[in-house]
Amino acid sequence: MKNKLTIREIGLAVSFAVLGFIFYTRTFLQMLNGLDAIEGLAVYYIVIWTSIFVLSRLDLVIFGVKIKSIQQTLGLLLITFSFFVVVDWSSPYVQWATTGHFTGASGIFYQDEDGFMWSVWSWIIPATSSAAIWVDRVLAFSVSPAILAIFGGILTSKKPRLG
């Protein structure tokens, strides 16, 4: 099976980058932090449903791919991982954005996709200044999901070529 990267996969990656950038702004996270559990869950599922709906209307979500190989399974896993990096909101960055410090939350809270991405980038670039925190945020929640979605798109596709 050969792989191809189409405008659809590139669009998916760009969409993840934009969503990650928006959903991890301090303003958005502080708004979420002010909601109760029911309101927060409602926003979470509105975001998920709207994202899936819009992406499917733009023909960016790979719903019609019949999984025939481990390679395609890995590709869809990377796309799913990228999506949850963008919409999970349970990382040390969220703790910092909503409280002003990295301490206070259970480590279990961070054991998911966005917690993992934040941990990787803040290990590489320690979050010791506002500039470093901003760089880590963009790398963890915009750049990384976009790159992973591109790789996922390549792995789920059939022929190698751009376009």
Steps between C-alpha positions, in 0.01 A plus 500: 500500500639839400431825678400840370465832668203695368365845567247327728770376738679835490168673575442268795846578638450876457157473664654325801769768524243781494264328745788428736615861484148633575399244763820550699482876526501610859168682447321189375641283781404755765147510357483118527638516853207722602242241395350228718534132405183488290572823313863394441395160365244669275767731356737203457245300303386801298865552400545131413172474305556830317859405414398163361204651312700784345799282415273239340322770295839617379582137414789507744402215731587151384175314566487292184840330529471126540782394728698228326839522667688576818640804318150646454413418860807691617405792272151525648647466848728800432205703368291410805792581733539838328131578536506431873815709547294788362179452702592323826599798719667306778867591503732696727456791257126509576585504871736794439260687271212477747683537833834665420709206621583144399433336836185379668346245264531124524758341268220276371336813358800534266521139379335552164587631155536870570669436836753282320567759225543778757737282704715422197531862387545646848775243559674609177433872560452550876198720574694750708384823335188631329675475163599136559147416616358658183746307280420174680125569458530554126729200451291267718151599393535630142820381332515147643137404426539637147813295437346186651185548293713531184680173584165340582357618169797360312468164673127470431531603135563270207765651266810711569479841336419856592183653372 
